[in-house]
Amino acid sequence: MLHNSGIDKSQWDKLVSESPQGSIFAESGYLDAILHGAWSGIEVYDGDELMAVMPIFIKQKWGFQYALQPIMAKYWGIVFKKKEYIATHKEYSFKKKIVTAVLECIPPGLVNWNYNFHPGFDYPLPFSWKSYKLRASYTYILDVRGKPGNEILINYSPALRSSIRTAQKHGINIREDRSADSLLSILKQERQSGKTIFEPKYYDTLECIIKYGLGNGKSFALSAIDGSGNAVASSVYIKDNHTVYALIHIMARAFSKTDGLSLLVHHAVLKAAVLNCKFDFLGSMIQPVESFNRRFGAVPTPYLTISKKSRFLFAFGK
C-alpha cells in the first residue's frame, strides 16, 4: 500500500482504463479531484508486472481509523489488469491470489471498512472468508453505443416519451454548461425551501469535478432552461472510455410540471450514444428513482458493497 505520491500514475491509469473493473472513479486524476491528493492505493505485482490496483481512503476520528466510500466515488474495489486466461480455473485461481494479497495489505486496525465494488468484480469470496459482509445493490445501465436517436426513443416507456413531449411543449431547451453554477443554484434553492439533496460541504468537491472534467473531456454538464431563462433542472455527468455516469441530476420542485428532467436525461443518453458509451444511472435502490430509471429501458445491474466493522463499533451500537 502506497500513498498516491509514490504511485506511478501513468501505469496505474493504463491498467484502470483497460480493465473490465476499471472506471473513472479509480483514475488518479479523478481521485485527486475529489480527495485533493489524500488517497492511497494498493498495488499487486506478479514479478515486475502490475496486475491489480485498489484505491483506499483512510480517515481518523477520535483516534480510530476507518475507510469509507468517499462521496462521488461510486465504484472502487479491486481493479484487475485485463488479461486473457487459457482456462476458467486458471482465471479464478489467479484472482484468488490477487484478492488474498490485497486483503493482506488492508490495515488490520480499521474500525470500519465499507466500499462499493465495480459491477465487473466477480470474485469476492476471500473477503467473505475473512468475515467481511457482502451486500448486493443495483444500478441501471443502458447500452446505447452507436445507436441512433429514434432507436433509443422507441425503447423508452410510453410514460417517458409522454414526459419528453410535455417538456418540449413547455418550451424547455437543453443547454450544455461550462460550470456548475446552474446546478448549485438549484441545490441552494431547494435547501432554502427545506429539502437538502446535497450537503453544502460537498459543493466545492462538485466544482472540482467539473473543473477537472471540462479540462480533459471527462465530464459535461447540462441544464434544462424554460422560455423565461430559468434553470428548471440541471445535471453533471462524468465519463471514461466506455461509460457515461449520471453523477447528479436534480429537478427544481417549483418547475416539476414541466418534466424538464426527463428531457435533460434523454439528451444525456443521446450524447452517450454519440460518444459510443454505455449510460450508467449510478444507483436505483430508492423506489421513485428506480421507477424513473427503468423507464429508459435500462438493465438492472448488481454491484457489491463489501464492509466490515470492528467489534468495538458493534459494542456501541454503531
LUMSEMI-866841 format. One record per residue (C-alpha): y, x, z; residue number from 1. Coordinates in Angstrom, 1 decimal. Layout:
N
<pt v="Y" u="X" w="Z" i="NUM"/>
...
//
This chain:
318
<pt v="0.0" u="0.0" w="0.0" i="1"/>
<pt v="3.4" u="1.4" w="-1.1" i="2"/>
<pt v="7.0" u="0.5" w="-0.6" i="3"/>
<pt v="8.3" u="-0.6" w="-4.0" i="4"/>
<pt v="10.4" u="2.6" w="-4.2" i="5"/>
<pt v="7.2" u="4.6" w="-4.5" i="6"/>
<pt v="5.7" u="2.4" w="-7.2" i="7"/>
<pt v="5.7" u="3.3" w="-10.9" i="8"/>
<pt v="7.4" u="0.1" w="-12.1" i="9"/>
<pt v="6.6" u="0.6" w="-15.8" i="10"/>
<pt v="2.9" u="1.0" w="-15.0" i="11"/>
<pt v="3.0" u="-2.0" w="-12.6" i="12"/>
<pt v="4.7" u="-4.3" w="-15.1" i="13"/>
<pt v="2.5" u="-3.3" w="-18.0" i="14"/>
<pt v="-0.6" u="-4.4" w="-16.0" i="15"/>
<pt v="1.1" u="-7.6" w="-14.9" i="16"/>
<pt v="2.3" u="-8.6" w="-18.4" i="17"/>
<pt v="-1.2" u="-8.2" w="-19.9" i="18"/>
<pt v="-3.3" u="-9.6" w="-17.0" i="19"/>
<pt v="-4.8" u="-13.1" w="-17.0" i="20"/>
<pt v="-3.4" u="-13.4" w="-13.4" i="21"/>
<pt v="0.0" u="-12.0" w="-14.3" i="22"/>
<pt v="3.2" u="-13.9" w="-14.2" i="23"/>
<pt v="7.0" u="-13.2" w="-14.0" i="24"/>
<pt v="6.6" u="-13.8" w="-10.2" i="25"/>
<pt v="4.8" u="-10.5" w="-9.9" i="26"/>
<pt v="7.0" u="-8.5" w="-12.2" i="27"/>
<pt v="9.0" u="-5.8" w="-10.4" i="28"/>
<pt v="12.4" u="-6.9" w="-11.8" i="29"/>
<pt v="11.9" u="-10.4" w="-10.6" i="30"/>
<pt v="10.7" u="-9.2" w="-7.2" i="31"/>
<pt v="13.8" u="-7.1" w="-6.9" i="32"/>
<pt v="16.0" u="-10.1" w="-7.8" i="33"/>
<pt v="14.5" u="-12.4" w="-5.1" i="34"/>
<pt v="13.8" u="-9.8" w="-2.4" i="35"/>
<pt v="16.5" u="-7.2" w="-3.0" i="36"/>
<pt v="14.1" u="-4.3" w="-3.0" i="37"/>
<pt v="12.4" u="-5.3" w="0.3" i="38"/>
<pt v="8.9" u="-5.8" w="-1.1" i="39"/>
<pt v="5.9" u="-3.6" w="-1.1" i="40"/>
<pt v="2.8" u="-3.5" w="-3.3" i="41"/>
<pt v="-0.9" u="-2.8" w="-3.0" i="42"/>
<pt v="-2.4" u="-0.8" w="-5.9" i="43"/>
<pt v="-6.1" u="-0.4" w="-6.6" i="44"/>
<pt v="-7.2" u="2.6" w="-8.7" i="45"/>
<pt v="-10.5" u="3.5" w="-10.3" i="46"/>
<pt v="-10.1" u="7.2" w="-10.5" i="47"/>
<pt v="-6.7" u="7.6" w="-12.2" i="48"/>
<pt v="-6.7" u="4.2" w="-13.8" i="49"/>
<pt v="-4.6" u="1.4" w="-12.2" i="50"/>
<pt v="-7.0" u="-1.7" w="-12.0" i="51"/>
<pt v="-5.1" u="-4.2" w="-9.9" i="52"/>
<pt v="-1.9" u="-4.8" w="-8.0" i="53"/>
<pt v="-0.7" u="-7.3" w="-5.4" i="54"/>
<pt v="2.9" u="-7.7" w="-4.2" i="55"/>
<pt v="3.4" u="-8.1" w="-0.5" i="56"/>
<pt v="6.4" u="-9.0" w="1.6" i="57"/>
<pt v="6.2" u="-8.3" w="5.3" i="58"/>
<pt v="8.9" u="-9.5" w="7.8" i="59"/>
<pt v="9.2" u="-9.2" w="11.5" i="60"/>
<pt v="10.3" u="-11.7" w="14.2" i="61"/>
<pt v="10.2" u="-11.2" w="18.0" i="62"/>
<pt v="8.2" u="-8.0" w="17.4" i="63"/>
<pt v="5.5" u="-9.7" w="15.3" i="64"/>
<pt v="4.8" u="-9.0" w="11.7" i="65"/>
<pt v="4.0" u="-11.7" w="9.2" i="66"/>
<pt v="3.6" u="-12.1" w="5.4" i="67"/>
<pt v="4.5" u="-15.4" w="3.9" i="68"/>
<pt v="5.2" u="-16.6" w="0.4" i="69"/>
<pt v="8.8" u="-15.9" w="-0.5" i="70"/>
<pt v="11.0" u="-18.7" w="-1.8" i="71"/>
<pt v="11.0" u="-19.0" w="-5.6" i="72"/>
<pt v="7.8" u="-16.8" w="-5.9" i="73"/>
<pt v="5.3" u="-19.4" w="-6.8" i="74"/>
<pt v="2.3" u="-17.3" w="-7.7" i="75"/>
<pt v="1.4" u="-13.9" w="-6.1" i="76"/>
<pt v="-2.0" u="-12.7" w="-5.1" i="77"/>
<pt v="-4.2" u="-10.1" w="-6.8" i="78"/>
<pt v="-3.4" u="-9.3" w="-10.4" i="79"/>
<pt v="-6.4" u="-7.7" w="-12.2" i="80"/>
<pt v="-6.0" u="-5.4" w="-15.2" i="81"/>
<pt v="-7.0" u="-7.0" w="-18.5" i="82"/>
<pt v="-10.5" u="-5.7" w="-19.1" i="83"/>
<pt v="-13.5" u="-6.5" w="-21.3" i="84"/>
<pt v="-16.8" u="-6.8" w="-19.5" i="85"/>
<pt v="-20.2" u="-6.4" w="-21.2" i="86"/>
<pt v="-21.8" u="-8.8" w="-18.8" i="87"/>
<pt v="-20.7" u="-11.5" w="-16.3" i="88"/>
<pt v="-22.4" u="-9.9" w="-13.3" i="89"/>
<pt v="-20.5" u="-6.7" w="-14.0" i="90"/>
<pt v="-17.2" u="-8.6" w="-14.1" i="91"/>
<pt v="-17.6" u="-10.2" w="-10.7" i="92"/>
<pt v="-19.2" u="-7.1" w="-9.1" i="93"/>
<pt v="-16.1" u="-5.2" w="-10.2" i="94"/>
<pt v="-13.8" u="-7.9" w="-8.9" i="95"/>
<pt v="-15.6" u="-7.9" w="-5.6" i="96"/>
<pt v="-14.9" u="-4.2" w="-5.2" i="97"/>
<pt v="-11.2" u="-4.7" w="-6.1" i="98"/>
<pt v="-10.7" u="-7.7" w="-3.7" i="99"/>
<pt v="-12.5" u="-5.8" w="-0.9" i="100"/>
<pt v="-10.3" u="-2.8" w="-1.5" i="101"/>
<pt v="-7.2" u="-5.0" w="-1.3" i="102"/>
<pt v="-8.4" u="-6.5" w="2.0" i="103"/>
<pt v="-8.7" u="-3.0" w="3.4" i="104"/>
<pt v="-5.0" u="-2.4" w="2.7" i="105"/>
<pt v="-3.6" u="-5.5" w="4.3" i="106"/>
<pt v="-2.2" u="-4.5" w="7.7" i="107"/>
<pt v="-4.5" u="-5.8" w="10.4" i="108"/>
<pt v="-1.7" u="-6.7" w="12.9" i="109"/>
<pt v="-0.2" u="-9.6" w="10.9" i="110"/>
<pt v="0.1" u="-12.8" w="12.9" i="111"/>
<pt v="0.4" u="-14.9" w="9.8" i="112"/>
<pt v="-0.5" u="-14.5" w="6.1" i="113"/>
<pt v="0.0" u="-17.2" w="3.5" i="114"/>
<pt v="0.2" u="-16.6" w="-0.3" i="115"/>
<pt v="-0.3" u="-18.7" w="-3.4" i="116"/>
<pt v="-2.6" u="-17.0" w="-5.9" i="117"/>
<pt v="-2.3" u="-17.4" w="-9.7" i="118"/>
<pt v="-4.4" u="-20.2" w="-11.3" i="119"/>
<pt v="-6.2" u="-17.5" w="-13.2" i="120"/>
<pt v="-7.5" u="-15.9" w="-10.0" i="121"/>
<pt v="-11.2" u="-16.7" w="-9.8" i="122"/>
<pt v="-12.9" u="-14.5" w="-7.1" i="123"/>
<pt v="-11.6" u="-15.4" w="-3.6" i="124"/>
<pt v="-15.0" u="-15.1" w="-1.8" i="125"/>
<pt v="-14.2" u="-11.8" w="0.0" i="126"/>
<pt v="-11.2" u="-13.5" w="1.6" i="127"/>
<pt v="-13.5" u="-16.3" w="2.9" i="128"/>
<pt v="-16.0" u="-13.8" w="4.3" i="129"/>
<pt v="-13.1" u="-12.2" w="6.3" i="130"/>
<pt v="-12.2" u="-15.6" w="7.8" i="131"/>
<pt v="-9.2" u="-16.4" w="5.5" i="132"/>
<pt v="-8.6" u="-20.1" w="4.8" i="133"/>
<pt v="-8.8" u="-21.2" w="1.2" i="134"/>
<pt v="-6.9" u="-24.4" w="0.1" i="135"/>
<pt v="-6.6" u="-25.8" w="-3.4" i="136"/>
<pt v="-3.3" u="-27.1" w="-4.6" i="137"/>
<pt v="-2.3" u="-28.3" w="-8.0" i="138"/>
<pt v="0.3" u="-27.7" w="-10.6" i="139"/>
<pt v="0.7" u="-29.3" w="-14.1" i="140"/>
<pt v="0.5" u="-27.2" w="-17.2" i="141"/>
<pt v="1.5" u="-28.3" w="-20.7" i="142"/>
<pt v="0.3" u="-26.3" w="-23.6" i="143"/>
<pt v="2.9" u="-26.7" w="-26.4" i="144"/>
<pt v="2.5" u="-23.4" w="-28.0" i="145"/>
<pt v="3.6" u="-23.7" w="-31.6" i="146"/>
<pt v="3.6" u="-27.5" w="-31.6" i="147"/>
<pt v="6.2" u="-29.5" w="-33.5" i="148"/>
<pt v="8.5" u="-31.8" w="-31.5" i="149"/>
<pt v="7.0" u="-35.0" w="-33.0" i="150"/>
<pt v="3.5" u="-34.0" w="-31.9" i="151"/>
<pt v="4.8" u="-33.2" w="-28.4" i="152"/>
<pt v="6.6" u="-36.5" w="-28.1" i="153"/>
<pt v="3.5" u="-38.5" w="-29.1" i="154"/>
<pt v="1.6" u="-37.0" w="-26.2" i="155"/>
<pt v="4.1" u="-38.4" w="-23.7" i="156"/>
<pt v="3.5" u="-41.6" w="-21.9" i="157"/>
<pt v="5.3" u="-44.7" w="-23.2" i="158"/>
<pt v="7.3" u="-44.8" w="-20.0" i="159"/>
<pt v="8.6" u="-41.3" w="-20.5" i="160"/>
<pt v="9.5" u="-42.0" w="-24.1" i="161"/>
<pt v="11.4" u="-45.0" w="-22.9" i="162"/>
<pt v="13.3" u="-42.9" w="-20.4" i="163"/>
<pt v="14.3" u="-40.4" w="-23.0" i="164"/>
<pt v="15.6" u="-43.2" w="-25.2" i="165"/>
<pt v="17.6" u="-44.6" w="-22.3" i="166"/>
<pt v="19.2" u="-41.2" w="-21.7" i="167"/>
<pt v="20.1" u="-41.0" w="-25.3" i="168"/>
<pt v="21.6" u="-44.5" w="-25.2" i="169"/>
<pt v="23.8" u="-43.4" w="-22.3" i="170"/>
<pt v="25.2" u="-40.6" w="-24.4" i="171"/>
<pt v="23.6" u="-37.8" w="-22.5" i="172"/>
<pt v="23.7" u="-34.4" w="-24.1" i="173"/>
<pt v="21.8" u="-31.3" w="-23.1" i="174"/>
<pt v="23.8" u="-28.1" w="-22.7" i="175"/>
<pt v="22.5" u="-24.5" w="-22.2" i="176"/>
<pt v="24.4" u="-22.9" w="-19.3" i="177"/>
<pt v="25.3" u="-19.3" w="-18.7" i="178"/>
<pt v="25.4" u="-19.7" w="-14.9" i="179"/>
<pt v="24.0" u="-21.8" w="-12.0" i="180"/>
<pt v="27.4" u="-23.5" w="-11.4" i="181"/>
<pt v="26.3" u="-27.0" w="-12.5" i="182"/>
<pt v="23.1" u="-26.8" w="-10.6" i="183"/>
<pt v="24.8" u="-25.6" w="-7.4" i="184"/>
<pt v="27.4" u="-28.2" w="-7.8" i="185"/>
<pt v="24.8" u="-31.0" w="-7.8" i="186"/>
<pt v="22.9" u="-29.4" w="-4.9" i="187"/>
<pt v="26.1" u="-29.3" w="-2.8" i="188"/>
<pt v="27.0" u="-32.9" w="-3.7" i="189"/>
<pt v="23.5" u="-34.1" w="-2.7" i="190"/>
<pt v="23.7" u="-32.1" w="0.6" i="191"/>
<pt v="27.1" u="-33.7" w="1.4" i="192"/>
<pt v="25.5" u="-37.1" w="0.9" i="193"/>
<pt v="22.7" u="-36.4" w="3.3" i="194"/>
<pt v="20.0" u="-35.1" w="1.0" i="195"/>
<pt v="19.2" u="-31.4" w="1.3" i="196"/>
<pt v="16.9" u="-30.4" w="-1.6" i="197"/>
<pt v="17.5" u="-26.7" w="-1.4" i="198"/>
<pt v="18.7" u="-24.8" w="1.7" i="199"/>
<pt v="22.2" u="-23.2" w="1.2" i="200"/>
<pt v="20.9" u="-19.9" w="2.4" i="201"/>
<pt v="18.9" u="-19.7" w="-0.9" i="202"/>
<pt v="21.9" u="-20.3" w="-3.2" i="203"/>
<pt v="22.5" u="-16.6" w="-3.6" i="204"/>
<pt v="18.9" u="-15.9" w="-4.5" i="205"/>
<pt v="19.1" u="-18.6" w="-7.2" i="206"/>
<pt v="22.2" u="-16.9" w="-8.6" i="207"/>
<pt v="20.5" u="-13.5" w="-8.6" i="208"/>
<pt v="17.6" u="-15.0" w="-10.6" i="209"/>
<pt v="20.0" u="-16.5" w="-13.1" i="210"/>
<pt v="21.9" u="-13.2" w="-13.4" i="211"/>
<pt v="18.6" u="-11.2" w="-13.8" i="212"/>
<pt v="17.0" u="-13.6" w="-16.3" i="213"/>
<pt v="20.0" u="-14.2" w="-18.5" i="214"/>
<pt v="20.5" u="-10.5" w="-18.8" i="215"/>
<pt v="17.0" u="-9.9" w="-20.3" i="216"/>
<pt v="15.9" u="-13.2" w="-21.7" i="217"/>
<pt v="13.7" u="-14.1" w="-18.7" i="218"/>
<pt v="15.5" u="-17.3" w="-17.8" i="219"/>
<pt v="17.6" u="-20.1" w="-19.1" i="220"/>
<pt v="19.5" u="-23.0" w="-17.5" i="221"/>
<pt v="20.0" u="-26.5" w="-18.9" i="222"/>
<pt v="22.3" u="-29.3" w="-17.8" i="223"/>
<pt v="22.4" u="-32.9" w="-18.8" i="224"/>
<pt v="26.0" u="-34.0" w="-19.5" i="225"/>
<pt v="27.3" u="-37.5" w="-19.8" i="226"/>
<pt v="30.2" u="-38.7" w="-22.0" i="227"/>
<pt v="32.7" u="-38.0" w="-19.3" i="228"/>
<pt v="31.6" u="-34.4" w="-18.9" i="229"/>
<pt v="29.7" u="-35.0" w="-15.6" i="230"/>
<pt v="26.6" u="-32.9" w="-15.0" i="231"/>
<pt v="24.0" u="-35.7" w="-14.2" i="232"/>
<pt v="21.1" u="-33.3" w="-14.0" i="233"/>
<pt v="20.6" u="-29.5" w="-14.1" i="234"/>
<pt v="17.8" u="-27.0" w="-14.1" i="235"/>
<pt v="16.7" u="-23.4" w="-14.1" i="236"/>
<pt v="13.6" u="-22.1" w="-16.0" i="237"/>
<pt v="12.1" u="-18.7" w="-16.0" i="238"/>
<pt v="9.6" u="-17.2" w="-18.5" i="239"/>
<pt v="7.3" u="-14.4" w="-19.2" i="240"/>
<pt v="5.3" u="-13.5" w="-22.3" i="241"/>
<pt v="3.2" u="-16.7" w="-22.2" i="242"/>
<pt v="4.7" u="-19.4" w="-19.9" i="243"/>
<pt v="7.9" u="-21.1" w="-19.2" i="244"/>
<pt v="8.2" u="-22.2" w="-15.5" i="245"/>
<pt v="10.2" u="-25.0" w="-14.1" i="246"/>
<pt v="11.7" u="-23.2" w="-11.2" i="247"/>
<pt v="14.0" u="-26.0" w="-10.2" i="248"/>
<pt v="15.4" u="-29.2" w="-11.7" i="249"/>
<pt v="17.4" u="-31.8" w="-10.0" i="250"/>
<pt v="19.0" u="-35.2" w="-10.8" i="251"/>
<pt v="22.2" u="-36.4" w="-9.2" i="252"/>
<pt v="21.4" u="-39.7" w="-7.5" i="253"/>
<pt v="24.7" u="-41.2" w="-8.5" i="254"/>
<pt v="23.6" u="-40.9" w="-12.1" i="255"/>
<pt v="19.9" u="-41.7" w="-11.8" i="256"/>
<pt v="20.1" u="-44.7" w="-14.0" i="257"/>
<pt v="21.0" u="-42.5" w="-17.0" i="258"/>
<pt v="17.5" u="-41.0" w="-17.0" i="259"/>
<pt v="19.1" u="-37.7" w="-17.8" i="260"/>
<pt v="16.4" u="-35.6" w="-16.1" i="261"/>
<pt v="13.7" u="-36.9" w="-18.4" i="262"/>
<pt v="15.7" u="-35.8" w="-21.5" i="263"/>
<pt v="16.6" u="-32.5" w="-19.9" i="264"/>
<pt v="12.9" u="-31.6" w="-19.2" i="265"/>
<pt v="12.0" u="-32.8" w="-22.6" i="266"/>
<pt v="14.4" u="-30.3" w="-24.1" i="267"/>
<pt v="13.0" u="-27.5" w="-21.9" i="268"/>
<pt v="9.5" u="-28.4" w="-23.1" i="269"/>
<pt v="10.7" u="-28.2" w="-26.7" i="270"/>
<pt v="12.2" u="-24.8" w="-26.0" i="271"/>
<pt v="8.9" u="-23.6" w="-24.6" i="272"/>
<pt v="7.2" u="-24.7" w="-27.8" i="273"/>
<pt v="9.7" u="-22.7" w="-29.9" i="274"/>
<pt v="9.1" u="-19.7" w="-27.7" i="275"/>
<pt v="5.3" u="-20.2" w="-28.2" i="276"/>
<pt v="4.8" u="-20.6" w="-24.5" i="277"/>
<pt v="3.0" u="-23.0" w="-22.2" i="278"/>
<pt v="5.1" u="-25.0" w="-19.8" i="279"/>
<pt v="4.2" u="-24.9" w="-16.0" i="280"/>
<pt v="5.8" u="-27.6" w="-13.8" i="281"/>
<pt v="5.1" u="-25.4" w="-10.8" i="282"/>
<pt v="3.5" u="-27.8" w="-8.4" i="283"/>
<pt v="2.8" u="-31.5" w="-8.3" i="284"/>
<pt v="1.4" u="-32.3" w="-4.9" i="285"/>
<pt v="4.2" u="-34.8" w="-3.9" i="286"/>
<pt v="3.3" u="-38.2" w="-5.4" i="287"/>
<pt v="6.5" u="-39.2" w="-7.2" i="288"/>
<pt v="6.8" u="-35.6" w="-8.6" i="289"/>
<pt v="3.2" u="-35.7" w="-9.7" i="290"/>
<pt v="3.8" u="-39.0" w="-11.4" i="291"/>
<pt v="6.8" u="-37.6" w="-13.3" i="292"/>
<pt v="5.0" u="-34.5" w="-14.5" i="293"/>
<pt v="1.9" u="-36.4" w="-15.5" i="294"/>
<pt v="3.9" u="-38.5" w="-18.0" i="295"/>
<pt v="4.4" u="-35.4" w="-20.1" i="296"/>
<pt v="0.7" u="-35.2" w="-20.9" i="297"/>
<pt v="0.3" u="-32.0" w="-18.8" i="298"/>
<pt v="-3.1" u="-31.0" w="-17.3" i="299"/>
<pt v="-3.6" u="-30.8" w="-13.5" i="300"/>
<pt v="-4.5" u="-27.2" w="-12.8" i="301"/>
<pt v="-5.7" u="-25.9" w="-9.4" i="302"/>
<pt v="-4.5" u="-22.7" w="-7.7" i="303"/>
<pt v="-5.5" u="-21.3" w="-4.3" i="304"/>
<pt v="-3.4" u="-20.8" w="-1.2" i="305"/>
<pt v="-5.1" u="-18.2" w="0.9" i="306"/>
<pt v="-4.0" u="-17.9" w="4.5" i="307"/>
<pt v="-4.9" u="-16.5" w="7.9" i="308"/>
<pt v="-3.3" u="-17.0" w="11.3" i="309"/>
<pt v="-3.9" u="-14.9" w="14.4" i="310"/>
<pt v="-5.4" u="-16.4" w="17.5" i="311"/>
<pt v="-2.0" u="-15.8" w="19.1" i="312"/>
<pt v="-0.4" u="-18.4" w="16.9" i="313"/>
<pt v="-3.2" u="-20.9" w="17.4" i="314"/>
<pt v="-2.9" u="-20.5" w="21.2" i="315"/>
<pt v="0.8" u="-21.5" w="21.0" i="316"/>
<pt v="0.1" u="-24.4" w="18.5" i="317"/>
<pt v="1.9" u="-22.7" w="15.6" i="318"/>
//
